[in-house]
Amino acid sequence: EAGVVQSPRYKIIEKKQPVAFWCNPISGHNTLYWYLQNLGQGPELLIRYENEEAVDDSQLPKDRFSAERLKGVDSTLKIQPAELGDSAVYLCASSSTRLAGGGSNEQFFGPGTRLTVL
Amino acid sequence: SQQGEEDPQALSIQEGENATMNCSYKTSINNLQWYRQNSGRGLVHLILIRSNEREKHSGRLRVTLDTSKKSSSLLITASRAADTASYFCAGGGFQKLVFGTGTRLLVSP
């Protein structure tokens, strides 16, 4: 079974330029997550999708970040314009139906996209 | 925002020794999960312990959970060089995970 696929793996851009990341989750996983991970820190949730609906985007800086998950499968995360502070690793994860009782299920992570903003 | 702190931030041991990492979390949880991250890669799920469980084993891993103290520990027994990685706890609250800051483990041959 293929894992979560992300592209590109690395991206270097100048500040104020736009950038987009792509994620293909594990087949059949209805929940998709985008995380931001700064160096030496744990991942922080940006947005969570249930099928094609963004059900938690409270941590997404909506002035410059946007995301979409068309047809409830692949997803893209966009930054426009990028700032120096956006340099980080952007992780995509997916999971299947939640555990009974509302607890979050095991999440499967992609390798991430390392973004460097110059 | 991060779920909480992990202790120690970094741990260096020799192969064959045991490694213990501790995690404290802030909010109520339904379960507590541990993940491993090798350098430059995504996270890999290791083990999940539910809020009504106190201890769980999986191979060389032993996890404990104390909900009264909002803390968990991960024990890796008979460590190997391949265990070198960063380890993160994550509080499984309602429909999402909130990760800790991680412990960097170095196992020397």
Contacts between the chains, C-beta under 8 A, distances in Angstrom:
chain1	res1	chain2	res2	distance
A	4	B	42	7.3
A	33	B	96	7.8
A	40	B	101	7.7
A	40	B	102	7.6
A	41	B	2	7.0
A	41	B	101	5.9
A	41	B	102	7.2
A	42	B	2	5.8
A	42	B	3	7.7
A	42	B	88	5.0
A	42	B	90	7.6
A	42	B	99	3.4
A	42	B	100	5.4
A	42	B	101	5.4
A	42	B	102	5.3
A	43	B	43	7.0
A	43	B	88	7.7
A	43	B	99	5.1
A	44	B	1	7.1
A	44	B	2	7.1
A	44	B	99	7.3
A	45	B	96	6.1
A	45	B	97	7.6
A	45	B	98	7.5
A	48	B	95	7.4
A	48	B	96	6.1
A	55	B	95	7.6
A	56	B	95	7.4
A	56	B	96	6.4
A	91	B	42	6.0
A	91	B	43	7.3
A	93	B	42	7.8
A	93	B	43	7.7
A	98	B	95	6.2
A	99	B	30	7.3
A	99	B	31	7.2
A	101	B	30	5.7
A	102	B	30	5.9
A	102	B	94	4.9
A	102	B	95	6.5
A	103	B	29	7.7
A	103	B	30	3.0
A	103	B	31	4.5
A	103	B	50	7.1
A	103	B	51	7.7
A	103	B	92	4.7
A	103	B	93	7.7
A	103	B	94	7.8
A	104	B	30	7.1
A	104	B	31	7.2
A	104	B	33	7.8
A	104	B	92	4.0
A	104	B	93	6.8
A	104	B	94	7.8
A	104	B	95	6.0
A	104	B	96	5.5
A	104	B	97	5.0
A	105	B	92	8.0
A	106	B	33	6.9
A	106	B	45	4.6
A	106	B	48	6.2
A	107	B	43	7.8
A	107	B	45	6.8
A	107	B	97	6.4
A	108	B	45	7.3
A	109	B	35	7.9
A	109	B	42	3.5
A	109	B	43	4.4
A	109	B	44	7.2
A	110	B	42	5.3
A	111	B	40	7.9
A	111	B	41	5.6
A	111	B	42	4.8
A	112	B	41	7.6
A	112	B	42	5.5
A	114	B	40	8.0
